[in-house]
Amino acid sequence: MDTENMGELLSFQSFYFAFNRTFMHSASPVYVLMLIDSCIHLGWLEMAHDILNDMDAAGDLTGFTQHMALLTAYYSRKMFKEAKALL
């Protein structure tokens, strides 16, 4: 990973942690679901997976569509080990 991409990733991680503190415990998970969709679209599958894991740990099981989108993205990239971990 080059320096520019590493900087973008670190910036995104900072954003995610701030986002997580703000919205993860709100009454509406819509913002979190949009964030997951964005991560998948950008190819940041591990970040999307982490957010889904956080949602599952919090007892919020509303991310079925996002689980399927992430699973599809893993399979399209031949990331079978990660796909299996998602199941």
N, C-alpha and C positions, 0 to 999 in steps of 0.2 A: 504494500500500500504506500503510495507516495505521500509526501508531506501535506499537499493540498487536501487530499482525501482524508488523511488522518485528522487534519484540522476541522474539516466539515463534520466528521464523525464525532469528535469531541464536543463541538458546538451543538450537534444534535443531541448528544447524550445529556448535556447540561440543560437543554430545552426540555427533554423528556422528563428529567428528574423534577424540574420546576413544574411542568405540566402535571406530573403524577401527584405532587403534593397538593396542587390546586384542585384538580378535577377527579381524582381517583375515588374520592369519598363523597362526591356530589350525588344528588338524587338522580341525575340523568347521565348515563354513560355514553351519550351520543358523541361527545367530543373525543372520548377515548377510542370509540369505534372508528371515527374519522381519522384519528392519528394512526391507528393500526392499518387502515386501508392505504394511507399515504406511505407508510413504511414499506408495505408490500409493493406498491406501485414504484417506489424508488429503488427496490431491490434490497432493502435493508431487512432481510428476512429474520435474522437473529434478533433484531430489536423488536420486530412485530411479535415474535415468539415470546420474548421476555415480557412484553406488555400483556399478552394473552395469559401467560403464567401468573402474572400479578393479579389479573382479573379473576382467574380461577381460584387463586389462593384467598381472595377476598370474598369468594362465594358468589360472584357475579358470572352467571353462565350465559349471558346474552350474546356472546360473540360467535355463535355457530357459523354465520356467514363468513366471518373473518377467519375462523378455523379452516373452513373449506377453501377459502382463497389462498391462505398460506400453504395448505397442503398441496394444492394445485401448483403453486409457485415452486415449492420444493421438488415436486415430481418433474416439472418442466426443466428444472436445472439439474436433475439427476442427483438430488441431495436426499437420498433414500434414508440414511441414518437419521437425519434431522426430521424427516417426515414421520418416521417410526416413533421418534421421541414425542412428537406432537400428539400422537394417538394415545 
